[in-house]
Amino acid sequence: RAATAEGANAVLRDHIRPALAQLFGSGLAQNLRILYGGSVTVANATEFFRQPEIDGALVGGASLKVDEFVKIVEAARP
């Protein structure tokens, strides 16, 4: 089952960034861009891109359908 946008954000905030801070220091951990690699689709892209800890996405199957991929890219624009 794919994560929700809020769930993915919480994992990044509560687990991934703190682990990176322990390994590499807080400066790097806070400045590092993190891409979400789960099931990003046209239907949920906006919610993922609204999350403060998610800096982008690795788009899988949706990238094979040009019209869907374009909509995901548009959702990523500020």
PQR file with spaces between the fields and no chain letter, atoms N, CA, C, O and H, PARSE charges and radii, in Angstrom:
ATOM       1  N    ARG     1       0.846   -1.181    0.000 -0.4000 1.5000
ATOM       2  CA   ARG     1       0.000    0.000    0.000 -0.0000 2.0000
ATOM       3  C    ARG     1       0.885    1.236    0.000  0.5500 1.7000
ATOM       4  O    ARG     1       1.853    1.314    0.757 -0.5500 1.4000
ATOM       5  N    ALA     2       0.559    2.186   -0.838 -0.4000 1.5000
ATOM       6  CA   ALA     2       1.351    3.411   -0.954 -0.0000 2.0000
ATOM       7  C    ALA     2       1.093    4.329    0.237  0.5500 1.7000
ATOM       8  O    ALA     2       0.011    4.322    0.824 -0.5500 1.4000
ATOM       9  H    ALA     2      -0.227    2.122   -1.453  0.4000 1.0000
ATOM      10  N    ALA     3       2.087    5.100    0.574 -0.4000 1.5000
ATOM      11  CA   ALA     3       1.978    6.064    1.676 -0.0000 2.0000
ATOM      12  C    ALA     3       1.104    7.242    1.274  0.5500 1.7000
ATOM      13  O    ALA     3       0.977    7.570    0.095 -0.5500 1.4000
ATOM      14  H    ALA     3       2.966    5.105    0.098  0.4000 1.0000
ATOM      15  N    THR     4       0.510    7.864    2.271 -0.4000 1.5000
ATOM      16  CA   THR     4      -0.173    9.135    2.029 -0.0000 2.0000
ATOM      17  C    THR     4       0.890   10.231    2.000  0.5500 1.7000
ATOM      18  O    THR     4       2.015   10.030    2.458 -0.5500 1.4000
ATOM      19  H    THR     4       0.613    7.598    3.229  0.4000 1.0000
ATOM      20  N    ALA     5       0.528   11.369    1.469 -0.4000 1.5000
ATOM      21  CA   ALA     5       1.462   12.495    1.440 -0.0000 2.0000
ATOM      22  C    ALA     5       1.860   12.901    2.853  0.5500 1.7000
ATOM      23  O    ALA     5       3.031   13.166    3.124 -0.5500 1.4000
ATOM      24  H    ALA     5      -0.386   11.533    1.097  0.4000 1.0000
ATOM      25  N    GLU     6       0.884   12.948    3.746 -0.4000 1.5000
ATOM      26  CA   GLU     6       1.161   13.334    5.130 -0.0000 2.0000
ATOM      27  C    GLU     6       2.034   12.291    5.824  0.5500 1.7000
ATOM      28  O    GLU     6       2.927   12.638    6.597 -0.5500 1.4000
ATOM      29  H    GLU     6      -0.068   12.733    3.526  0.4000 1.0000
ATOM      30  N    GLY     7       1.776   11.021    5.548 -0.4000 1.5000
ATOM      31  CA   GLY     7       2.577    9.951    6.139 -0.0000 2.0000
ATOM      32  C    GLY     7       4.018    9.991    5.664  0.5500 1.7000
ATOM      33  O    GLY     7       4.943    9.826    6.459 -0.5500 1.4000
ATOM      34  H    GLY     7       1.050   10.739    4.920  0.4000 1.0000
ATOM      35  N    ALA     8       4.209   10.211    4.370 -0.4000 1.5000
ATOM      36  CA   ALA     8       5.564   10.306    3.825 -0.0000 2.0000
ATOM      37  C    ALA     8       6.296   11.496    4.430  0.5500 1.7000
ATOM      38  O    ALA     8       7.473   11.393    4.774 -0.5500 1.4000
ATOM      39  H    ALA     8       3.456   10.345    3.725  0.4000 1.0000
ATOM      40  N    ASN     9       5.610   12.615    4.560 -0.4000 1.5000
ATOM      41  CA   ASN     9       6.209   13.802    5.158 -0.0000 2.0000
ATOM      42  C    ASN     9       6.640   13.529    6.594  0.5500 1.7000
ATOM      43  O    ASN     9       7.725   13.938    7.007 -0.5500 1.4000
ATOM      44  H    ASN     9       4.654   12.698    4.280  0.4000 1.0000
ATOM      45  N    ALA    10       5.793   12.839    7.354 -0.4000 1.5000
ATOM      46  CA   ALA    10       6.110   12.527    8.752 -0.0000 2.0000
ATOM      47  C    ALA    10       7.335   11.622    8.861  0.5500 1.7000
ATOM      48  O    ALA    10       8.166   11.815    9.749 -0.5500 1.4000
ATOM      49  H    ALA    10       4.912   12.507    7.019  0.4000 1.0000
ATOM      50  N    VAL    11       7.455   10.645    7.977 -0.4000 1.5000
ATOM      51  CA   VAL    11       8.624    9.752    7.998 -0.0000 2.0000
ATOM      52  C    VAL    11       9.887   10.545    7.699  0.5500 1.7000
ATOM      53  O    VAL    11      10.911   10.350    8.354 -0.5500 1.4000
ATOM      54  H    VAL    11       6.780   10.488    7.257  0.4000 1.0000
ATOM      55  N    LEU    12       9.826   11.423    6.732 -0.4000 1.5000
ATOM      56  CA   LEU    12      10.995   12.246    6.411 -0.0000 2.0000
ATOM      57  C    LEU    12      11.370   13.145    7.585  0.5500 1.7000
ATOM      58  O    LEU    12      12.544   13.248    7.941 -0.5500 1.4000
ATOM      59  H    LEU    12       8.995   11.581    6.199  0.4000 1.0000
ATOM      60  N    ARG    13      10.384   13.788    8.180 -0.4000 1.5000
ATOM      61  CA   ARG    13      10.612   14.717    9.295 -0.0000 2.0000
ATOM      62  C    ARG    13      11.097   14.007   10.557  0.5500 1.7000
ATOM      63  O    ARG    13      12.017   14.474   11.228 -0.5500 1.4000
ATOM      64  H    ARG    13       9.431   13.704    7.890  0.4000 1.0000
ATOM      65  N    ASP    14      10.472   12.881   10.871 -0.4000 1.5000
ATOM      66  CA   ASP    14      10.731   12.222   12.156 -0.0000 2.0000
ATOM      67  C    ASP    14      11.835   11.174   12.124  0.5500 1.7000
ATOM      68  O    ASP    14      12.380   10.822   13.171 -0.5500 1.4000
ATOM      69  H    ASP    14       9.725   12.502   10.326  0.4000 1.0000
ATOM      70  N    HIS    15      12.174   10.668   10.935 -0.4000 1.5000
ATOM      71  CA   HIS    15      13.141    9.575   10.863 -0.0000 2.0000
ATOM      72  C    HIS    15      14.308    9.828    9.902  0.5500 1.7000
ATOM      73  O    HIS    15      15.471    9.694   10.280 -0.5500 1.4000
ATOM      74  H    HIS    15      11.732   10.954   10.085  0.4000 1.0000
ATOM      75  N    ILE    16      13.986   10.195    8.658 -0.4000 1.5000
ATOM      76  CA   ILE    16      15.036   10.319    7.638 -0.0000 2.0000
ATOM      77  C    ILE    16      15.952   11.511    7.918  0.5500 1.7000
ATOM      78  O    ILE    16      17.171   11.348    7.972 -0.5500 1.4000
ATOM      79  H    ILE    16      13.040   10.304    8.350  0.4000 1.0000
ATOM      80  N    ARG    17      15.387   12.699    8.095 -0.4000 1.5000
ATOM      81  CA   ARG    17      16.250   13.866    8.344 -0.0000 2.0000
ATOM      82  C    ARG    17      17.046   13.729    9.641  0.5500 1.7000
ATOM      83  O    ARG    17      18.231   14.063    9.652 -0.5500 1.4000
ATOM      84  H    ARG    17      14.397   12.832    8.051  0.4000 1.0000
ATOM      85  N    PRO    18      16.442   13.248   10.742 -0.5600 1.5000
ATOM      86  CA   PRO    18      17.257   13.047   11.954  0.2800 2.0000
ATOM      87  C    PRO    18      18.395   12.046   11.746  0.5500 1.7000
ATOM      88  O    PRO    18      19.489   12.239   12.277 -0.5500 1.4000
ATOM      89  N    ALA    19      18.154   10.989   10.988 -0.4000 1.5000
ATOM      90  CA   ALA    19      19.220   10.019   10.714 -0.0000 2.0000
ATOM      91  C    ALA    19      20.325   10.664    9.886  0.5500 1.7000
ATOM      92  O    ALA    19      21.508   10.437   10.140 -0.5500 1.4000
ATOM      93  H    ALA    19      17.266   10.831   10.556  0.4000 1.0000
ATOM      94  N    LEU    20      19.944   11.463    8.900 -0.4000 1.5000
ATOM      95  CA   LEU    20      20.940   12.176    8.096 -0.0000 2.0000
ATOM      96  C    LEU    20      21.729   13.156    8.956  0.5500 1.7000
ATOM      97  O    LEU    20      22.936   13.315    8.771 -0.5500 1.4000
ATOM      98  H    LEU    20      18.983   11.648    8.694  0.4000 1.0000
ATOM      99  N    ALA    21      21.056   13.809    9.891 -0.4000 1.5000
ATOM     100  CA   ALA    21      21.738   14.753   10.783 -0.0000 2.0000
ATOM     101  C    ALA    21      22.765   14.039   11.650  0.5500 1.7000
ATOM     102  O    ALA    21      23.855   14.566   11.875 -0.5500 1.4000
ATOM     103  H    ALA    21      20.076   13.680   10.042  0.4000 1.0000
ATOM     104  N    GLN    22      22.439   12.858   12.137 -0.4000 1.5000
ATOM     105  CA   GLN    22      23.394   12.094   12.944 -0.0000 2.0000
ATOM     106  C    GLN    22      24.605   11.677   12.121  0.5500 1.7000
ATOM     107  O    GLN    22      25.734   11.699   12.610 -0.5500 1.4000
ATOM     108  H    GLN    22      21.554   12.430   11.954  0.4000 1.0000
ATOM     109  N    LEU    23      24.367   11.303   10.884 -0.4000 1.5000
ATOM     110  CA   LEU    23      25.458   10.824   10.032 -0.0000 2.0000
ATOM     111  C    LEU    23      26.312   11.950    9.458  0.5500 1.7000
ATOM     112  O    LEU    23      27.536   11.836    9.389 -0.5500 1.4000
ATOM     113  H    LEU    23      23.450   11.286   10.486  0.4000 1.0000
ATOM     114  N    PHE    24      25.659   13.043    9.043 -0.4000 1.5000
ATOM     115  CA   PHE    24      26.365   14.061    8.266 -0.0000 2.0000
ATOM     116  C    PHE    24      26.293   15.475    8.833  0.5500 1.7000
ATOM     117  O    PHE    24      26.897   16.390    8.275 -0.5500 1.4000
ATOM     118  H    PHE    24      24.665   13.136    9.098  0.4000 1.0000
ATOM     119  N    GLY    25      25.570   15.667    9.923 -0.4000 1.5000
ATOM     120  CA   GLY    25      25.425   16.992   10.514 -0.0000 2.0000
ATOM     121  C    GLY    25      24.099   17.631   10.147  0.5500 1.7000
ATOM     122  O    GLY    25      23.517   17.340    9.102 -0.5500 1.4000
ATOM     123  H    GLY    25      25.079   14.923   10.377  0.4000 1.0000
ATOM     124  N    SER    26      23.635   18.507   11.024 -0.4000 1.5000
ATOM     125  CA   SER    26      22.313   19.100   10.832 -0.0000 2.0000
ATOM     126  C    SER    26      22.243   20.036    9.630  0.5500 1.7000
ATOM     127  O    SER    26      21.197   20.142    8.991 -0.5500 1.4000
ATOM     128  H    SER    26      24.108   18.743   11.873  0.4000 1.0000
ATOM     129  N    GLY    27      23.339   20.710    9.318 -0.4000 1.5000
ATOM     130  CA   GLY    27      23.336   21.608    8.162 -0.0000 2.0000
ATOM     131  C    GLY    27      23.033   20.874    6.877  0.5500 1.7000
ATOM     132  O    GLY    27      22.180   21.300    6.098 -0.5500 1.4000
ATOM     133  H    GLY    27      24.189   20.624    9.837  0.4000 1.0000
ATOM     134  N    LEU    28      23.724   19.777    6.652 -0.4000 1.5000
ATOM     135  CA   LEU    28      23.476   18.990    5.446 -0.0000 2.0000
ATOM     136  C    LEU    28      22.069   18.411    5.480  0.5500 1.7000
ATOM     137  O    LEU    28      21.362   18.445    4.472 -0.5500 1.4000
ATOM     138  H    LEU    28      24.417   19.432    7.285  0.4000 1.0000
ATOM     139  N    ALA    29      21.656   17.882    6.619 -0.4000 1.5000
ATOM     140  CA   ALA    29      20.338   17.248    6.716 -0.0000 2.0000
ATOM     141  C    ALA    29      19.218   18.219    6.371  0.5500 1.7000
ATOM     142  O    ALA    29      18.254   17.836    5.708 -0.5500 1.4000
ATOM     143  H    ALA    29      22.230   17.855    7.437  0.4000 1.0000
ATOM     144  N    GLN    30      19.329   19.455    6.803 -0.4000 1.5000
ATOM     145  CA   GLN    30      18.275   20.430    6.542 -0.0000 2.0000
ATOM     146  C    GLN    30      18.316   20.980    5.119  0.5500 1.7000
ATOM     147  O    GLN    30      17.288   21.403    4.591 -0.5500 1.4000
ATOM     148  H    GLN    30      20.112   19.766    7.342  0.4000 1.0000
ATOM     149  N    ASN    31      19.482   20.977    4.501 -0.4000 1.5000
ATOM     150  CA   ASN    31      19.613   21.540    3.155 -0.0000 2.0000
ATOM     151  C    ASN    31      19.517   20.511    2.042  0.5500 1.7000
ATOM     152  O    ASN    31      19.416   20.874    0.870 -0.5500 1.4000
ATOM     153  H    ASN    31      20.317   20.633    4.931  0.4000 1.0000
ATOM     154  N    LEU    32      19.546   19.249    2.389 -0.4000 1.5000
ATOM     155  CA   LEU    32      19.485   18.178    1.393 -0.0000 2.0000
ATOM     156  C    LEU    32      18.087   18.086    0.792  0.5500 1.7000
ATOM     157  O    LEU    32      17.092   18.085    1.517 -0.5500 1.4000
ATOM     158  H    LEU    32      19.628   18.954    3.342  0.4000 1.0000
ATOM     159  N    ARG    33      18.015   18.010   -0.518 -0.4000 1.5000
ATOM     160  CA   ARG    33      16.733   17.847   -1.205 -0.0000 2.0000
ATOM     161  C    ARG    33      16.379   16.368   -1.220  0.5500 1.7000
ATOM     162  O    ARG    33      17.214   15.525   -1.549 -0.5500 1.4000
ATOM     163  H    ARG    33      18.823   18.011   -1.107  0.4000 1.0000
ATOM     164  N    ILE    34      15.137   16.057   -0.863 -0.4000 1.5000
ATOM     165  CA   ILE    34      14.690   14.669   -0.829 -0.0000 2.0000
ATOM     166  C    ILE    34      13.523   14.498   -1.792  0.5500 1.7000
ATOM     167  O    ILE    34      12.543   15.241   -1.747 -0.5500 1.4000
ATOM     168  H    ILE    34      14.459   16.741   -0.596  0.4000 1.0000
ATOM     169  N    LEU    35      13.652   13.496   -2.666 -0.4000 1.5000
ATOM     170  CA   LEU    35      12.601   13.167   -3.623 -0.0000 2.0000
ATOM     171  C    LEU    35      11.803   11.980   -3.108  0.5500 1.7000
ATOM     172  O    LEU    35      12.376   11.001   -2.631 -0.5500 1.4000
ATOM     173  H    LEU    35      14.448   12.892   -2.702  0.4000 1.0000
ATOM     174  N    TYR    36      10.495   12.065   -3.203 -0.4000 1.5000
ATOM     175  CA   TYR    36       9.634   10.962   -2.812 -0.0000 2.0000
ATOM     176  C    TYR    36       9.573    9.973   -3.964  0.5500 1.7000
ATOM     177  O    TYR    36       9.363   10.368   -5.110 -0.5500 1.4000
ATOM     178  H    TYR    36      10.029   12.861   -3.590  0.4000 1.0000
ATOM     179  N    GLY    37       9.752    8.704   -3.675 -0.4000 1.5000
ATOM     180  CA   GLY    37       9.797    7.686   -4.723 -0.0000 2.0000
ATOM     181  C    GLY    37       8.639    6.720   -4.712  0.5500 1.7000
ATOM     182  O    GLY    37       8.749    5.627   -5.268 -0.5500 1.4000
ATOM     183  H    GLY    37       9.923    8.383   -2.743  0.4000 1.0000
ATOM     184  N    GLY    38       7.535    7.087   -4.099 -0.4000 1.5000
ATOM     185  CA   GLY    38       6.376    6.202   -4.050 -0.0000 2.0000
ATOM     186  C    GLY    38       5.482    6.386   -5.262  0.5500 1.7000
ATOM     187  O    GLY    38       5.931    6.843   -6.314 -0.5500 1.4000
ATOM     188  H    GLY    38       7.446    7.975   -3.647  0.4000 1.0000
ATOM     189  N    SER    39       4.249    6.038   -5.113 -0.4000 1.5000
ATOM     190  CA   SER    39       3.287    6.086   -6.213 -0.0000 2.0000
ATOM     191  C    SER    39       2.706    7.487   -6.376  0.5500 1.7000
ATOM     192  O    SER    39       1.639    7.795   -5.845 -0.5500 1.4000
ATOM     193  H    SER    39       3.885    5.667   -4.259  0.4000 1.0000
ATOM     194  N    VAL    40       3.414    8.320   -7.110 -0.4000 1.5000
ATOM     195  CA   VAL    40       2.918    9.666   -7.395 -0.0000 2.0000
ATOM     196  C    VAL    40       2.122    9.598   -8.694  0.5500 1.7000
ATOM     197  O    VAL    40       2.608    9.117   -9.717 -0.5500 1.4000
ATOM     198  H    VAL    40       4.281    8.070   -7.541  0.4000 1.0000
ATOM     199  N    THR    41       0.893   10.089   -8.628 -0.4000 1.5000
ATOM     200  CA   THR    41      -0.004   10.071   -9.781 -0.0000 2.0000
ATOM     201  C    THR    41      -0.578   11.469   -9.987  0.5500 1.7000
ATOM     202  O    THR    41      -0.351   12.377   -9.187 -0.5500 1.4000
ATOM     203  H    THR    41       0.497   10.481   -7.797  0.4000 1.0000
ATOM     204  N    VAL    42      -1.319   11.618  -11.066 -0.4000 1.5000
ATOM     205  CA   VAL    42      -2.008   12.885  -11.308 -0.0000 2.0000
ATOM     206  C    VAL    42      -2.943   13.196  -10.138  0.5500 1.7000
ATOM     207  O    VAL    42      -3.079   14.352   -9.738 -0.5500 1.4000
ATOM     208  H    VAL    42      -1.503   10.881  -11.716  0.4000 1.0000
ATOM     209  N    ALA    43      -3.574   12.178   -9.603 -0.4000 1.5000
ATOM     210  CA   ALA    43      -4.560   12.372   -8.534 -0.0000 2.0000
ATOM     211  C    ALA    43      -3.947   12.822   -7.210  0.5500 1.7000
ATOM     212  O    ALA    43      -4.609   13.515   -6.437 -0.5500 1.4000
ATOM     213  H    ALA    43      -3.464   11.239   -9.928  0.4000 1.0000
ATOM     214  N    ASN    44      -2.691   12.444   -6.929 -0.4000 1.5000
ATOM     215  CA   ASN    44      -2.118   12.773   -5.615 -0.0000 2.0000
ATOM     216  C    ASN    44      -0.878   13.664   -5.663  0.5500 1.7000
ATOM     217  O    ASN    44      -0.340   14.018   -4.614 -0.5500 1.4000
ATOM     218  H    ASN    44      -2.153   11.881   -7.557  0.4000 1.0000
ATOM     219  N    ALA    45      -0.420   14.028   -6.843 -0.4000 1.5000
ATOM     220  CA   ALA    45       0.821   14.798   -6.974 -0.0000 2.0000
ATOM     221  C    ALA    45       0.777   16.111   -6.197  0.5500 1.7000
ATOM     222  O    ALA    45       1.736   16.444   -5.502 -0.5500 1.4000
ATOM     223  H    ALA    45      -0.857   13.740   -7.695  0.4000 1.0000
ATOM     224  N    THR    46      -0.301   16.850   -6.302 -0.4000 1.5000
ATOM     225  CA   THR    46      -0.392   18.141   -5.618 -0.0000 2.0000
ATOM     226  C    THR    46      -0.225   17.977   -4.116  0.5500 1.7000
ATOM     227  O    THR    46       0.460   18.779   -3.481 -0.5500 1.4000
ATOM     228  H    THR    46      -1.081   16.579   -6.867  0.4000 1.0000
ATOM     229  N    GLU    47      -0.841   16.950   -3.540 -0.4000 1.5000
ATOM     230  CA   GLU    47      -0.722   16.718   -2.094 -0.0000 2.0000
ATOM     231  C    GLU    47       0.716   16.411   -1.690  0.5500 1.7000
ATOM     232  O    GLU    47       1.180   16.889   -0.654 -0.5500 1.4000
ATOM     233  H    GLU    47      -1.397   16.299   -4.057  0.4000 1.0000
ATOM     234  N    PHE    48       1.427   15.621   -2.493 -0.4000 1.5000
ATOM     235  CA   PHE    48       2.825   15.322   -2.175 -0.0000 2.0000
ATOM     236  C    PHE    48       3.686   16.574   -2.289  0.5500 1.7000
ATOM     237  O    PHE    48       4.545   16.811   -1.440 -0.5500 1.4000
ATOM     238  H    PHE    48       1.050   15.233   -3.334  0.4000 1.0000
ATOM     239  N    PHE    49       3.468   17.371   -3.320 -0.4000 1.5000
ATOM     240  CA   PHE    49       4.297   18.558   -3.517 -0.0000 2.0000
ATOM     241  C    PHE    49       4.001   19.660   -2.499  0.5500 1.7000
ATOM     242  O    PHE    49       4.808   20.577   -2.344 -0.5500 1.4000
ATOM     243  H    PHE    49       2.770   17.178   -4.009  0.4000 1.0000
ATOM     244  N    ARG    50       2.881   19.593   -1.812 -0.4000 1.5000
ATOM     245  CA   ARG    50       2.551   20.567   -0.760 -0.0000 2.0000
ATOM     246  C    ARG    50       3.269   20.274    0.554  0.5500 1.7000
ATOM     247  O    ARG    50       3.311   21.132    1.436 -0.5500 1.4000
ATOM     248  H    ARG    50       2.226   18.848   -1.938  0.4000 1.0000
ATOM     249  N    GLN    51       3.822   19.100    0.694 -0.4000 1.5000
ATOM     250  CA   GLN    51       4.452   18.705    1.954 -0.0000 2.0000
ATOM     251  C    GLN    51       5.809   19.397    2.105  0.5500 1.7000
ATOM     252  O    GLN    51       6.598   19.414    1.160 -0.5500 1.4000
ATOM     253  H    GLN    51       3.787   18.403   -0.022  0.4000 1.0000
ATOM     254  N    PRO    52       6.088   19.960    3.268 -0.5600 1.5000
ATOM     255  CA   PRO    52       7.327   20.723    3.449  0.2800 2.0000
ATOM     256  C    PRO    52       8.609   19.899    3.368  0.5500 1.7000
ATOM     257  O    PRO    52       9.660   20.444    3.031 -0.5500 1.4000
ATOM     258  N    GLU    53       8.551   18.613    3.663 -0.4000 1.5000
ATOM     259  CA   GLU    53       9.755   17.784    3.635 -0.0000 2.0000
ATOM     260  C    GLU    53      10.001   17.122    2.282  0.5500 1.7000
ATOM     261  O    GLU    53      11.069   16.548    2.064 -0.5500 1.4000
ATOM     262  H    GLU    53       7.697   18.170    3.937  0.4000 1.0000
ATOM     263  N    ILE    54       9.034   17.192    1.376 -0.4000 1.5000
ATOM     264  CA   ILE    54       9.157   16.539    0.069 -0.0000 2.0000
ATOM     265  C    ILE    54       9.529   17.592   -0.966  0.5500 1.7000
ATOM     266  O    ILE    54       8.783   18.542   -1.203 -0.5500 1.4000
ATOM     267  H    ILE    54       8.167   17.657    1.553  0.4000 1.0000
ATOM     268  N    ASP    55      10.699   17.405   -1.578 -0.4000 1.5000
ATOM     269  CA   ASP    55      11.220   18.398   -2.522 -0.0000 2.0000
ATOM     270  C    ASP    55      10.971   18.045   -3.982  0.5500 1.7000
ATOM     271  O    ASP    55      11.271   18.842   -4.871 -0.5500 1.4000
ATOM     272  H    ASP    55      11.304   16.634   -1.385  0.4000 1.0000
ATOM     273  N    GLY    56      10.437   16.886   -4.232 -0.4000 1.5000
ATOM     274  CA   GLY    56      10.171   16.452   -5.594 -0.0000 2.0000
ATOM     275  C    GLY    56       9.775   14.990   -5.582  0.5500 1.7000
ATOM     276  O    GLY    56       9.597   14.393   -4.520 -0.5500 1.4000
ATOM     277  H    GLY    56      10.194   16.239   -3.510  0.4000 1.0000
ATOM     278  N    ALA    57       9.638   14.414   -6.773 -0.4000 1.5000
ATOM     279  CA   ALA    57       9.196   13.025   -6.858 -0.0000 2.0000
ATOM     280  C    ALA    57       9.912   12.298   -7.986  0.5500 1.7000
ATOM     281  O    ALA    57      10.281   12.885   -9.003 -0.5500 1.4000
ATOM     282  H    ALA    57       9.783   14.900   -7.635  0.4000 1.0000
ATOM     283  N    LEU    58      10.094   11.015   -7.772 -0.4000 1.5000
ATOM     284  CA   LEU    58      10.565   10.127   -8.826 -0.0000 2.0000
ATOM     285  C    LEU    58       9.317    9.496   -9.422  0.5500 1.7000
ATOM     286  O    LEU    58       8.718    8.607   -8.817 -0.5500 1.4000
ATOM     287  H    LEU    58       9.794   10.538   -6.946  0.4000 1.0000
ATOM     288  N    VAL    59       8.932    9.943  -10.582 -0.4000 1.5000
ATOM     289  CA   VAL    59       7.679    9.493  -11.184 -0.0000 2.0000
ATOM     290  C    VAL    59       7.943    8.214  -11.968  0.5500 1.7000
ATOM     291  O    VAL    59       8.834    8.168  -12.816 -0.5500 1.4000
ATOM     292  H    VAL    59       9.419   10.665  -11.074  0.4000 1.0000
ATOM     293  N    GLY    60       7.169    7.185  -11.680 -0.4000 1.5000
ATOM     294  CA   GLY    60       7.341    5.887  -12.326 -0.0000 2.0000
ATOM     295  C    GLY    60       6.440    5.732  -13.534  0.5500 1.7000
ATOM     296  O    GLY    60       6.632    6.391  -14.556 -0.5500 1.4000
ATOM     297  H    GLY    60       6.445    7.223  -10.991  0.4000 1.0000
ATOM     298  N    GLY    61       5.450    4.853  -13.407 -0.4000 1.5000
ATOM     299  CA   GLY    61       4.574    4.500  -14.516 -0.0000 2.0000
ATOM     300  C    GLY    61       3.849    5.671  -15.142  0.5500 1.7000
ATOM     301  O    GLY    61       3.605    5.672  -16.349 -0.5500 1.4000
ATOM     302  H    GLY    61       5.294    4.318  -12.577  0.4000 1.0000
ATOM     303  N    ALA    62       3.501    6.663  -14.353 -0.4000 1.5000
ATOM     304  CA   ALA    62       2.791    7.828  -14.896 -0.0000 2.0000
ATOM     305  C    ALA    62       3.646    8.595  -15.898  0.5500 1.7000
ATOM     306  O    ALA    62       3.116    9.330  -16.732 -0.5500 1.4000
ATOM     307  H    ALA    62       3.699    6.663  -13.373  0.4000 1.0000
ATOM     308  N    SER    63       4.960    8.431  -15.821 -0.4000 1.5000
ATOM     309  CA   SER    63       5.833    9.141  -16.766 -0.0000 2.0000
ATOM     310  C    SER    63       5.752    8.545  -18.168  0.5500 1.7000
ATOM     311  O    SER    63       6.212    9.165  -19.128 -0.5500 1.4000
ATOM     312  H    SER    63       5.390    7.835  -15.143  0.4000 1.0000
ATOM     313  N    LEU    64       5.181    7.362  -18.299 -0.4000 1.5000
ATOM     314  CA   LEU    64       5.049    6.727  -19.609 -0.0000 2.0000
ATOM     315  C    LEU    64       3.851    7.257  -20.387  0.5500 1.7000
ATOM     316  O    LEU    64       3.734    7.022  -21.590 -0.5500 1.4000
ATOM     317  H    LEU    64       4.808    6.858  -17.520  0.4000 1.0000
ATOM     318  N    LYS    65       2.975    7.962  -19.713 -0.4000 1.5000
ATOM     319  CA   LYS    65       1.803    8.566  -20.350 -0.0000 2.0000
ATOM     320  C    LYS    65       2.021   10.071  -20.351  0.5500 1.7000
ATOM     321  O    LYS    65       1.910   10.727  -19.316 -0.5500 1.4000
ATOM     322  H    LYS    65       3.070    8.154  -18.736  0.4000 1.0000
ATOM     323  N    VAL    66       2.330   10.604  -21.514 -0.4000 1.5000
ATOM     324  CA   VAL    66       2.758   11.995  -21.627 -0.0000 2.0000
ATOM     325  C    VAL    66       1.768   12.960  -20.991  0.5500 1.7000
ATOM     326  O    VAL    66       2.175   13.863  -20.260 -0.5500 1.4000
ATOM     327  H    VAL    66       2.420   10.070  -22.355  0.4000 1.0000
ATOM     328  N    ASP    67       0.489   12.791  -21.253 -0.4000 1.5000
ATOM     329  CA   ASP    67      -0.494   13.735  -20.708 -0.0000 2.0000
ATOM     330  C    ASP    67      -0.517   13.701  -19.181  0.5500 1.7000
ATOM     331  O    ASP    67      -0.667   14.745  -18.546 -0.5500 1.4000
ATOM     332  H    ASP    67       0.158   12.058  -21.848  0.4000 1.0000
ATOM     333  N    GLU    68      -0.370   12.516  -18.583 -0.4000 1.5000
ATOM     334  CA   GLU    68      -0.326   12.418  -17.123 -0.0000 2.0000
ATOM     335  C    GLU    68       0.968   13.010  -16.569  0.5500 1.7000
ATOM     336  O    GLU    68       0.957   13.709  -15.556 -0.5500 1.4000
ATOM     337  H    GLU    68      -0.248   11.668  -19.099  0.4000 1.0000
ATOM     338  N    PHE    69       2.071   12.726  -17.237 -0.4000 1.5000
ATOM     339  CA   PHE    69       3.358   13.238  -16.774 -0.0000 2.0000
ATOM     340  C    PHE    69       3.373   14.764  -16.788  0.5500 1.7000
ATOM     341  O    PHE    69       3.869   15.389  -15.851 -0.5500 1.4000
ATOM     342  H    PHE    69       2.080   12.158  -18.059  0.4000 1.0000
ATOM     343  N    VAL    70       2.838   15.356  -17.832 -0.4000 1.5000
ATOM     344  CA   VAL    70       2.784   16.821  -17.927 -0.0000 2.0000
ATOM     345  C    VAL    70       1.967   17.400  -16.773  0.5500 1.7000
ATOM     346  O    VAL    70       2.343   18.426  -16.206 -0.5500 1.4000
ATOM     347  H    VAL    70       2.435   14.848  -18.593  0.4000 1.0000
ATOM     348  N    LYS    71       0.865   16.762  -16.423 -0.4000 1.5000
ATOM     349  CA   LYS    71       0.043   17.248  -15.313 -0.0000 2.0000
ATOM     350  C    LYS    71       0.786   17.145  -13.986  0.5500 1.7000
ATOM     351  O    LYS    71       0.644   18.014  -13.126 -0.5500 1.4000
ATOM     352  H    LYS    71       0.559   15.928  -16.883  0.4000 1.0000
ATOM     353  N    ILE    72       1.574   16.092  -13.816 -0.4000 1.5000
ATOM     354  CA   ILE    72       2.369   15.950  -12.590 -0.0000 2.0000
ATOM     355  C    ILE    72       3.431   17.041  -12.526  0.5500 1.7000
ATOM     356  O    ILE    72       3.644   17.643  -11.475 -0.5500 1.4000
ATOM     357  H    ILE    72       1.689   15.386  -14.515  0.4000 1.0000
ATOM     358  N    VAL    73       4.088   17.291  -13.638 -0.4000 1.5000
ATOM     359  CA   VAL    73       5.096   18.358  -13.684 -0.0000 2.0000
ATOM     360  C    VAL    73       4.447   19.703  -13.366  0.5500 1.7000
ATOM     361  O    VAL    73       5.011   20.502  -12.619 -0.5500 1.4000
ATOM     362  H    VAL    73       3.914   16.801  -14.492  0.4000 1.0000
ATOM     363  N    GLU    74       3.287   19.952  -13.921 -0.4000 1.5000
ATOM     364  CA   GLU    74       2.583   21.203  -13.639 -0.0000 2.0000
ATOM     365  C    GLU    74       2.213   21.312  -12.162  0.5500 1.7000
ATOM     366  O    GLU    74       2.234   22.406  -11.599 -0.5500 1.4000
ATOM     367  H    GLU    74       2.829   19.302  -14.528  0.4000 1.0000
ATOM     368  N    ALA    75       1.877   20.198  -11.535 -0.4000 1.5000
ATOM     369  CA   ALA    75       1.537   20.209  -10.106 -0.0000 2.0000
ATOM     370  C    ALA    75       2.746   20.567   -9.250  0.5500 1.7000
ATOM     371  O    ALA    75       2.589   21.060   -8.133 -0.5500 1.4000
ATOM     372  H    ALA    75       1.860   19.309  -11.992  0.4000 1.0000
ATOM     373  N    ALA    76       3.939   20.327   -9.758 -0.4000 1.5000
ATOM     374  CA   ALA    76       5.165   20.611   -9.008 -0.0000 2.0000
ATOM     375  C    ALA    76       5.549   22.084   -9.045  0.5500 1.7000
ATOM     376  O    ALA    76       6.361   22.533   -8.236 -0.5500 1.4000
ATOM     377  H    ALA    76       4.067   19.927  -10.666  0.4000 1.0000
ATOM     378  N    ARG    77       4.985   22.820   -9.955 -0.4000 1.5000
ATOM     379  CA   ARG    77       5.321   24.246  -10.046 -0.0000 2.0000
ATOM     380  C    ARG    77       4.792   24.991   -8.837  0.5500 1.7000
ATOM     381  O    ARG    77       3.682   24.730   -8.374 -0.5500 1.4000
ATOM     382  H    ARG    77       4.325   22.455  -10.612  0.4000 1.0000
ATOM     383  N    PRO    78       5.602   25.937   -8.317 -0.5600 1.5000
ATOM     384  CA   PRO    78       5.132   26.716   -7.152  0.2800 2.0000
ATOM     385  C    PRO    78       3.965   27.619   -7.486  0.5500 1.7000
ATOM     386  O    PRO    78       3.466   28.331   -6.614 -0.5500 1.4000
